[in-house]
Amino acid sequence: MRINKYLAHAGVASRRKSEALILAGKVRINGTVITDLAFQVSEADSVTVDEQSVYQEEFVYYVLNKPRGVISSVKDEKGRQTVLDLLPMTKERIYPVGRLDWDTTGLLLLTNDGEFAQQMMHPSHQIDKVYVAKVAGIATKENLRPLTRGMILDKQKISPASYKILEIEKTQSRSSVELTIHEGHNHQVKRMFEEIGLPVQKLKRIQFGVLTLDNLPLGRYRELTAKEVKTLKEMT
Ligand code: URA
């Protein structure tokens, strides 16, 4: 396997960043610095980066039903519970594919497959992400229309989304709206609804590409099937 791909597969860095490490002379094969980006690594080779051994990990893929109050990162400097605390202890370095806010619940994909994670997050691949938003106010075709036209939020162009109105609670002046987006900008769904005057009170992600929560209870995870991984890879 080509050296930059080998390092990316081992979770060291993306392929591009791995190339920079190679050119900087930080990578040794069997003790010798190599700067040839085309170098092919074989199974018997011993590879180090900054004198640390690099091992190929088995790829693992999980889907978690994230509860409210759990941080979507690998570590929290304030010591709060993270999504990794809800997964089995593994030797693999697993991380979330994109993020859900602290107070957002629902479907989060996690893996140690860096290439796969990057592909899944790339906006050009238009992977559907489906959310159910409970919003303050009465949703109507008219006030939701800007969501379907593409918006500019903080000078950033957001591609058109689609929606379904699930419920209107007239007496409480609340609505429940299903929204499908393709990107993963920071707080995107909340900002989109804020922009049209329907602030989000609760947010849940129910779908990511072909993955759905099915009956996965809150706070629990399952491993993806080989078929699910294959289908997601084919989508990118
Ligand atoms: N959009 C948001 O606003 N928050 C999330 O957690 C996910 C998408």
Residues whose N, C-alpha, C, O or C-beta is under 5 A from the ligand:
A	BS01	URA	R99 L100 D101 T104 H187 Q188 V189 K190 R191
